[in-house]
Amino acid sequence: QVFVSDSIKEVVPRYLVPLRGVIDSPDIPLNVSRSALQADRKVKSIGNFISKKIADKLKKIIDEDPSHYCEIWENISPFIKIGCMEDEKFAAMANDIILYKTTYNKDINEVGIIQNGETRYTTIKAYMSRLKTEEEKKILYCTDDVAQANALSLWKSMGSEILIADTVID
């Protein structure tokens, strides 16, 4: 029950910087210094625990209320994607919650398609599950739907689903 700091960058992984909350742990030693926090194994395990809890909570949201998840996705996506690039454990937990815009235009009730207004989203796992043959098992993506409009319309006319990877981090 000792207040240590209101900003402990050593505990919370960098990609979860926007996260706000309180960490109450009996495992942090009372004689706390920045160097002690950086080197302490227990502190690193707290950071791993926080990452796991965030991934679990996001999985719960996408399972229970996919449309709400789509609404918050645009705001949290950079942090989730950076977290996947920086932390392999987090990436393994978060792979199924990363959404991509898709050109999918068939039955909206298809597994793995989430719609938010006019925009449809999918995960890589759901996208790959819709590809039937080994020849099809290639991820088609577009980085700029205006500049690549010709190629995009060609693939769409052939009945292919294309992921829209329009941010630098994608």
Disulfide bonds with the S-S distance in Angstrom:
none
